[in-house]
Amino acid sequence: MQRPLRLVFLCALAALTSPAVIAPPLAHAQDRAPSRSLAVLRSDVEAAARAYDQDRLAALREELRKQDTGGAELELTRLHLRATFYEANILRYRRQLQEHPSASEFQDRQVTIAEVAEGRAQELVDRHPEDVGLRVLLGEFIALQITGPNGALIGPRAGNEVDRAIELAPDDPDAHLAAGRRYMYTPGAFGGSDAKGLEHLLLAEKTLNARERAQLLARRTELYARVSDAAARKAELRKIVTATRTEVWRLHEEVLIQLSVVYRRLGRDRRAKVALKRALAANPDSEAATLLLARLEDASDQ
């Protein structure tokens, strides 16, 4: 498989990253590192996933393990699980798409990570059954254990967790993204459907657009109440727009890229191009969107 194709397919499926079994979220007092804010940790985890930086993700996972969590234990554990999800998922894509000589080793590590993570996620879901984010992660870890024919048994379990998450929060974009991927990449004989995948992805996009507009409006209102100078307002507003888009970048870009994939499958190339151009407007450095758009335009020229 040629490198551009591998990278396109890798990026098109999700923003994720590599090995290591989950460490417990808490550590002995002497191992604890100085705490950083949850916002900074969350940003770093997302940035590492965006860059496919497996070394950085491993370091972040270790930092999360050593944190003195206090009252923030659940949130830090959630971040720890998310970092682990990125690591396990990148193993799957590198194994499948890069034809790595250690493919079977990658698969074994991927499944081991996912099995351990599923156990931890299940413990948390049992304690916090209404937590939508945890249910989505639980479903994703179960899905990461699918390696072929076992999908007929494991797939429905993963789907049940995502469906329950949508029942709890019908507008949750993470849940709809997970559901969209499930329908897109499940064989039709087992319930897969591009049309249903599209439906869930559109719901995720709608929610993310509304979230971005609401955040921008609230921050602009606060800015205008605080700053009277027009030039200063304009300069700070640019920063606010950039910061707001960065906060929703990972999920929004991934939804748009997945939309382009499903539109292409459905023969709606024009809409696929629109989705990719919107992804590039939000993140001009997106390799996935750039490569997918180039391939789509090349196909149109032939």
Kinemage of the C-alpha trace (Angstrom):
@kinemage 1
@onewidth
@group {chain A} dominant
@subgroup {mainchain}
@vectorlist {calphas} color= white
{ca met a 1} P 0.000 0.000 0.000
{ca gln a 2} L 1.455 3.398 -0.972
{ca arg a 3} L 2.284 5.790 1.845
{ca pro a 4} L -0.205 8.556 0.879
{ca leu a 5} L -3.042 6.020 0.789
{ca arg a 6} L -2.049 4.622 4.171
{ca leu a 7} L -1.918 8.071 5.701
{ca val a 8} L -5.214 9.128 4.154
{ca phe a 9} L -7.010 6.083 5.434
{ca leu a 10} L -5.307 6.344 8.804
{ca cys a 11} L -6.305 9.936 9.303
{ca ala a 12} L -9.768 9.478 7.829
{ca leu a 13} L -10.815 6.913 10.369
{ca ala a 14} L -10.011 8.826 13.586
{ca ala a 15} L -7.595 10.971 15.539
{ca leu a 16} L -5.859 8.554 17.885
{ca thr a 17} L -2.344 6.928 19.181
{ca ser a 18} L -0.008 3.550 20.466
{ca pro a 19} L 0.954 0.817 23.115
{ca ala a 20} L 1.062 0.083 26.866
{ca val a 21} L -1.293 -1.409 29.359
{ca ile a 22} L -3.331 0.900 31.597
{ca ala a 23} L -1.686 1.964 34.813
{ca pro a 24} L -3.883 2.631 37.851
{ca pro a 25} L -5.104 6.235 38.052
{ca leu a 26} L -3.785 6.749 41.575
{ca ala a 27} L -0.226 6.331 42.863
{ca his a 28} L 1.684 6.435 46.129
{ca ala a 29} L 2.282 9.897 47.541
{ca gln a 30} L 6.014 9.827 46.824
{ca asp a 31} L 5.314 9.210 43.106
{ca arg a 32} L 2.952 12.136 42.665
{ca ala a 33} L 3.917 14.946 40.317
{ca pro a 34} L 2.924 18.590 40.775
{ca ser a 35} L -0.642 19.013 39.580
{ca arg a 36} L -1.467 20.881 36.409
{ca ser a 37} L -4.940 22.100 35.650
{ca leu a 38} L -7.423 19.702 34.109
{ca ala a 39} L -7.875 22.112 31.207
{ca val a 40} L -4.147 21.994 30.420
{ca leu a 41} L -4.039 18.204 30.697
{ca arg a 42} L -7.098 17.828 28.497
{ca ser a 43} L -5.570 20.141 25.896
{ca asp a 44} L -2.286 18.225 25.948
{ca val a 45} L -4.003 14.862 25.538
{ca glu a 46} L -5.959 16.126 22.528
{ca ala a 47} L -2.875 17.778 21.006
{ca ala a 48} L -0.845 14.572 21.354
{ca ala a 49} L -3.610 12.559 19.712
{ca arg a 50} L -3.839 15.119 16.924
{ca ala a 51} L -0.108 14.777 16.246
{ca tyr a 52} L -0.132 10.964 16.519
{ca asp a 53} L 2.554 11.504 19.172
{ca gln a 54} L 2.669 8.169 20.970
{ca asp a 55} L 5.636 9.137 23.149
{ca arg a 56} L 3.817 12.231 24.374
{ca leu a 57} L 0.679 10.232 25.091
{ca ala a 58} L 2.693 7.726 27.111
{ca ala a 59} L 4.204 10.573 29.146
{ca leu a 60} L 0.780 12.122 29.700
{ca arg a 61} L -0.633 8.809 30.824
{ca glu a 62} L 2.201 8.531 33.355
{ca glu a 63} L 1.585 12.082 34.546
{ca leu a 64} L -2.101 11.336 35.000
{ca arg a 65} L -1.197 8.206 36.954
{ca lys a 66} L 0.949 10.244 39.342
{ca gln a 67} L -1.485 13.087 39.855
{ca asp a 68} L -2.775 13.855 43.340
{ca thr a 69} L -6.330 13.664 42.072
{ca gly a 70} L -8.267 14.641 45.166
{ca gly a 71} L -11.791 15.632 44.213
{ca ala a 72} L -10.934 15.498 40.503
{ca glu a 73} L -10.300 11.743 40.456
{ca leu a 74} L -13.147 10.954 38.061
{ca glu a 75} L -12.157 13.616 35.535
{ca leu a 76} L -8.486 12.645 35.599
{ca thr a 77} L -9.356 8.972 35.280
{ca arg a 78} L -11.538 9.845 32.302
{ca leu a 79} L -8.589 11.658 30.693
{ca his a 80} L -6.380 8.676 31.473
{ca leu a 81} L -8.842 6.356 29.721
{ca arg a 82} L -9.116 8.710 26.747
{ca ala a 83} L -5.335 8.821 26.333
{ca thr a 84} L -5.295 5.032 26.506
{ca phe a 85} L -8.069 4.853 23.911
{ca tyr a 86} L -5.975 6.909 21.497
{ca glu a 87} L -3.002 4.631 22.079
{ca ala a 88} L -4.921 1.410 21.494
{ca asn a 89} L -6.696 2.765 18.438
{ca ile a 90} L -3.532 3.883 16.678
{ca leu a 91} L -2.201 0.351 17.068
{ca arg a 92} L -5.214 -0.923 15.179
{ca tyr a 93} L -4.829 1.533 12.310
{ca arg a 94} L -1.078 1.164 12.016
{ca arg a 95} L -1.453 -2.602 12.023
{ca gln a 96} L -4.198 -2.647 9.411
{ca leu a 97} L -3.138 0.188 7.157
{ca gln a 98} L 0.632 0.320 7.238
{ca glu a 99} L 1.206 -3.405 6.720
{ca his a 100} L 3.663 -3.328 9.595
{ca pro a 101} L 5.858 -6.458 9.919
{ca ser a 102} L 4.813 -6.666 13.599
{ca ala a 103} L 1.113 -6.722 12.720
{ca ser a 104} L 0.196 -9.660 14.957
{ca glu a 105} L 2.153 -8.144 17.846
{ca phe a 106} L 0.315 -4.843 17.343
{ca gln a 107} L -3.005 -6.673 17.409
{ca asp a 108} L -2.151 -8.532 20.597
{ca arg a 109} L -1.127 -5.313 22.324
{ca gln a 110} L -4.198 -3.491 21.051
{ca val a 111} L -6.532 -6.157 22.423
{ca thr a 112} L -4.672 -6.393 25.748
{ca ile a 113} L -4.871 -2.634 26.268
{ca ala a 114} L -8.544 -2.607 25.347
{ca glu a 115} L -9.397 -5.519 27.640
{ca val a 116} L -7.762 -3.897 30.659
{ca ala a 117} L -9.285 -0.516 29.824
{ca glu a 118} L -12.709 -2.061 29.417
{ca gly a 119} L -12.460 -3.435 32.949
{ca arg a 120} L -11.570 -0.029 34.373
{ca ala a 121} L -14.241 1.738 32.328
{ca gln a 122} L -16.840 -0.825 33.397
{ca glu a 123} L -15.988 -0.224 37.075
{ca leu a 124} L -16.556 3.488 36.584
{ca val a 125} L -19.780 3.004 34.622
{ca asp a 126} L -21.074 0.773 37.429
{ca arg a 127} L -20.387 3.617 39.869
{ca his a 128} L -21.588 6.374 37.516
{ca pro a 129} L -24.249 4.745 35.298
{ca glu a 130} L -25.536 8.080 33.986
{ca asp a 131} L -22.116 9.293 32.785
{ca val a 132} L -22.415 9.486 28.999
{ca gly a 133} L -18.712 9.984 28.284
{ca leu a 134} L -17.747 6.911 30.258
{ca arg a 135} L -20.322 4.794 28.417
{ca val a 136} L -18.994 5.952 25.069
{ca leu a 137} L -15.433 5.065 26.121
{ca leu a 138} L -16.600 1.677 27.396
{ca gly a 139} L -18.224 0.961 24.031
{ca glu a 140} L -15.084 2.062 22.179
{ca phe a 141} L -12.825 -0.196 24.285
{ca ile a 142} L -15.127 -3.152 23.644
{ca ala a 143} L -15.049 -2.399 19.906
{ca leu a 144} L -11.237 -2.293 19.946
{ca gln a 145} L -11.263 -5.982 20.835
{ca ile a 146} L -12.886 -6.854 17.500
{ca thr a 147} L -10.283 -8.615 15.370
{ca gly a 148} L -12.387 -10.453 12.801
{ca pro a 149} L -15.096 -13.074 13.220
{ca asn a 150} L -15.483 -12.268 16.918
{ca gly a 151} L -17.165 -9.035 15.813
{ca ala a 152} L -20.483 -10.872 15.638
{ca leu a 153} L -20.299 -11.338 19.423
{ca ile a 154} L -18.392 -8.258 20.523
{ca gly a 155} L -19.965 -5.731 18.159
{ca pro a 156} L -23.449 -5.803 19.733
{ca arg a 157} L -21.951 -5.292 23.207
{ca ala a 158} L -20.107 -2.198 22.024
{ca gly a 159} L -23.207 -0.967 20.226
{ca asn a 160} L -25.367 -1.395 23.325
{ca glu a 161} L -23.129 0.950 25.335
{ca val a 162} L -23.202 3.620 22.624
{ca asp a 163} L -26.974 3.263 22.240
{ca arg a 164} L -27.387 3.678 25.999
{ca ala a 165} L -25.215 6.809 25.881
{ca ile a 166} L -27.511 8.275 23.214
{ca glu a 167} L -30.554 7.427 25.325
{ca leu a 168} L -29.009 9.321 28.243
{ca ala a 169} L -27.913 12.303 26.117
{ca pro a 170} L -29.600 12.411 22.690
{ca asp a 171} L -27.456 15.359 21.569
{ca asp a 172} L -24.045 14.137 22.721
{ca pro a 173} L -21.644 14.487 19.752
{ca asp a 174} L -19.148 11.881 21.016
{ca ala a 175} L -21.919 9.297 21.224
{ca his a 176} L -23.227 10.083 17.743
{ca leu a 177} L -19.709 10.000 16.291
{ca ala a 178} L -19.170 6.552 17.839
{ca ala a 179} L -22.542 5.398 16.492
{ca gly a 180} L -21.733 6.794 13.047
{ca arg a 181} L -18.428 4.929 12.901
{ca arg a 182} L -20.130 1.754 14.081
{ca tyr a 183} L -22.681 1.803 11.274
{ca met a 184} L -20.096 2.798 8.655
{ca tyr a 185} L -17.555 0.097 9.461
{ca thr a 186} L -19.899 -2.779 10.363
{ca pro a 187} L -20.727 -5.186 7.521
{ca gly a 188} L -24.267 -4.857 6.222
{ca ala a 189} L -25.037 -8.448 7.220
{ca phe a 190} L -24.469 -7.449 10.843
{ca gly a 191} L -26.450 -4.219 10.784
{ca gly a 192} L -24.002 -1.827 9.138
{ca ser a 193} L -25.498 1.026 7.103
{ca asp a 194} L -23.894 4.078 5.520
{ca ala a 195} L -27.260 5.855 5.607
{ca lys a 196} L -27.554 5.343 9.367
{ca gly a 197} L -23.928 6.327 9.807
{ca leu a 198} L -24.635 9.557 7.943
{ca glu a 199} L -27.644 10.248 10.148
{ca his a 200} L -25.575 10.030 13.327
{ca leu a 201} L -22.689 12.063 11.927
{ca leu a 202} L -25.061 14.862 10.891
{ca leu a 203} L -26.495 14.945 14.399
{ca ala a 204} L -22.969 15.196 15.830
{ca glu a 205} L -22.131 18.028 13.424
{ca lys a 206} L -25.316 19.901 14.282
{ca thr a 207} L -24.543 19.749 18.001
{ca leu a 208} L -20.936 20.844 17.525
{ca asn a 209} L -21.971 23.803 15.348
{ca ala a 210} L -24.473 24.905 17.989
{ca arg a 211} L -21.891 24.476 20.748
{ca glu a 212} L -19.330 26.581 18.894
{ca arg a 213} L -21.867 29.350 18.189
{ca ala a 214} L -23.010 29.415 21.828
{ca gln a 215} L -19.446 29.586 23.139
{ca leu a 216} L -18.530 32.380 20.730
{ca leu a 217} L -21.630 34.386 21.621
{ca ala a 218} L -21.045 34.067 25.353
{ca arg a 219} L -17.368 35.000 25.094
{ca arg a 220} L -18.039 37.903 22.746
{ca thr a 221} L -20.707 39.246 25.083
{ca glu a 222} L -18.296 39.047 28.016
{ca leu a 223} L -15.567 40.735 25.944
{ca tyr a 224} L -17.782 43.667 24.932
{ca ala a 225} L -18.838 44.190 28.552
{ca arg a 226} L -15.208 44.196 29.701
{ca val a 227} L -13.349 46.035 26.902
{ca ser a 228} L -14.493 49.355 25.424
{ca asp a 229} L -11.668 50.124 22.987
{ca ala a 230} L -12.631 48.974 19.465
{ca ala a 231} L -9.101 48.019 18.389
{ca ala a 232} L -8.502 46.035 21.565
{ca arg a 233} L -11.861 44.295 21.133
{ca lys a 234} L -11.034 43.291 17.585
{ca ala a 235} L -7.630 41.870 18.540
{ca glu a 236} L -9.002 39.906 21.491
{ca leu a 237} L -11.980 38.663 19.497
{ca arg a 238} L -9.616 37.018 17.010
{ca lys a 239} L -7.976 35.186 19.896
{ca ile a 240} L -11.359 34.109 21.237
{ca val a 241} L -12.430 32.702 17.876
{ca thr a 242} L -9.175 30.751 17.545
{ca ala a 243} L -9.379 29.406 21.097
{ca thr a 244} L -13.019 28.368 20.695
{ca arg a 245} L -12.346 26.509 17.461
{ca thr a 246} L -9.318 24.822 18.995
{ca glu a 247} L -11.467 23.509 21.850
{ca val a 248} L -13.861 21.728 19.500
{ca trp a 249} L -11.195 20.945 16.874
{ca arg a 250} L -10.602 17.228 17.392
{ca leu a 251} L -14.196 16.122 17.435
{ca his a 252} L -15.463 18.563 14.796
{ca glu a 253} L -12.695 17.823 12.309
{ca glu a 254} L -13.134 14.086 12.779
{ca val a 255} L -16.890 14.342 12.226
{ca leu a 256} L -16.372 16.335 9.020
{ca ile a 257} L -13.788 13.871 7.714
{ca gln a 258} L -16.048 10.920 8.485
{ca leu a 259} L -18.866 12.774 6.734
{ca ser a 260} L -16.697 13.106 3.642
{ca val a 261} L -16.019 9.350 3.693
{ca val a 262} L -19.677 8.381 3.979
{ca tyr a 263} L -20.771 10.954 1.378
{ca arg a 264} L -18.196 9.522 -1.033
{ca arg a 265} L -19.520 6.002 -0.417
{ca leu a 266} L -23.033 7.226 -1.144
{ca gly a 267} L -21.898 8.831 -4.416
{ca arg a 268} L -22.380 12.393 -3.143
{ca asp a 269} L -18.953 13.716 -4.037
{ca arg a 270} L -19.941 17.389 -3.984
{ca arg a 271} L -21.034 17.134 -0.370
{ca ala a 272} L -17.864 15.198 0.449
{ca lys a 273} L -15.804 18.112 -0.908
{ca val a 274} L -17.816 20.641 1.104
{ca ala a 275} L -17.209 18.658 4.308
{ca leu a 276} L -13.457 18.483 3.649
{ca lys a 277} L -13.219 22.200 2.842
{ca arg a 278} L -15.025 22.981 6.097
{ca ala a 279} L -12.566 20.764 7.958
{ca leu a 280} L -9.701 22.702 6.372
{ca ala a 281} L -11.331 26.015 7.264
{ca ala a 282} L -11.359 24.930 10.907
{ca asn a 283} L -7.872 23.411 10.748
{ca pro a 284} L -5.776 24.444 7.715
{ca asp a 285} L -3.026 22.043 8.819
{ca ser a 286} L -5.236 18.956 8.620
{ca glu a 287} L -3.256 16.380 6.651
{ca ala a 288} L -6.248 14.070 6.478
{ca ala a 289} L -8.561 16.650 4.950
{ca thr a 290} L -5.852 17.887 2.562
{ca leu a 291} L -5.036 14.418 1.257
{ca leu a 292} L -8.645 13.265 1.030
{ca leu a 293} L -9.646 16.410 -0.842
{ca ala a 294} L -6.744 16.012 -3.289
{ca arg a 295} L -7.715 12.409 -3.998
{ca leu a 296} L -11.351 13.370 -4.445
{ca glu a 297} L -10.448 16.124 -6.906
{ca asp a 298} L -8.086 13.817 -8.788
{ca ala a 299} L -10.918 11.284 -9.153
{ca ser a 300} L -13.216 14.021 -10.464
{ca asp a 301} L -10.657 14.971 -13.142
{ca gln a 302} L -10.384 11.439 -14.495
